[in-house]
Amino acid sequence: MTFAKEAWPFVLPFALVAVVALTLQRPRLAAVAAVVGLIVLLFFRIPARASTAPVNAVLAPANGKITAIGRVENPEFGTGEFHHIVTFLSVFNIHVQRAPADGKVAASSHRPGRKVAAFRPDAGDVNESQLSVFTTPNGDTIAMRQIAGLLARRVVTYLGVGDIVERGELIGLIKFGSRVDLYLPASYHLRIEEGQTVHEGETVMAEAVTDNGAAGS
């Protein structure tokens, strides 16, 4: 297991306090600082992920619990209806995000906003967020929105317009509790349900319809 580089500005101050406390012979303070620093470090962990899903499968971009599934229209990234899948990340979940499918970044935009609790239905409309839109090799549009939550202070993306990504590739993170919304063409066949726990880069969220009209196996 590795850790995102964004962890160190949060973790190093606790390490420094622990070292100073030991120097001043304050073992209890040193122990508390070390434990808190370790807990913070765990928020930024990057576990190894691998998938043997078929090429037409879309993988979970985030680690957490599916709290809502619906249909929406959004001119920000395309015309027509899209599946809208909401994944809530608690403070105990992995907080890095991965590319849901192979593709090219067609659009990337940051929206400043509030920091209301990510489980609120309106969080996707009012909170700080980062929208990334991908064009898949077969021309489909897939979008994901990283949304800051009550404890999340910043959304981080590693992507820029024109970047080529591979499914499962590390593409960003949200610092502490948050939410990730995934938008898929309405023609895709969903493979998840509300209340299900999903793992970024592993869980199959949906499958694209193949040329013969099937969703694959």
Stockholm file with secondary structure:
# STOCKHOLM 1.0

chainA/1-217         MTFAKEAWPFVLPFALVAVVALTLQRPRLAAVAAVVGLIVLLFFRIPARASTAPVNAVLAPANGKITAIGRVENPEFGTGEFHHIVTFLSVFNIHVQRAPADGKVAASSHRPGRKVAAFRPDAGDVNESQLSVFTTPNGDTIAMRQIAGLLARRVVTYLGVGDIVERGELIGLIKFGSRVDLYLPASYHLRIEEGQTVHEGETVMAEAVTDNGAAGS
#=GR chainA/1-217 SS CEECGGGHHHHHHHHHHHHHHHHTTCHHHHHHHHHHHHHHHHTTEECCCCCCCCTTEEECSSCEEEEEEEEEECTTTCSSEEEEEEEEECTTSCCEEECSSSEEEEEEEEECCBCCCTTSTTHHHHBCEEEEEEECTTSCEEEEEEEECSSCCCEEECCCTTCEECTTCEEEEESSSEEEEEEEETTSEECCCTTCEECTTTSEEEECCCTTSCCCC
#=GC SS_cons         CEECGGGHHHHHHHHHHHHHHHHTTCHHHHHHHHHHHHHHHHTTEECCCCCCCCTTEEECSSCEEEEEEEEEECTTTCSSEEEEEEEEECTTSCCEEECSSSEEEEEEEEECCBCCCTTSTTHHHHBCEEEEEEECTTSCEEEEEEEECSSCCCEEECCCTTCEECTTCEEEEESSSEEEEEEEETTSEECCCTTCEECTTTSEEEECCCTTSCCCC
//
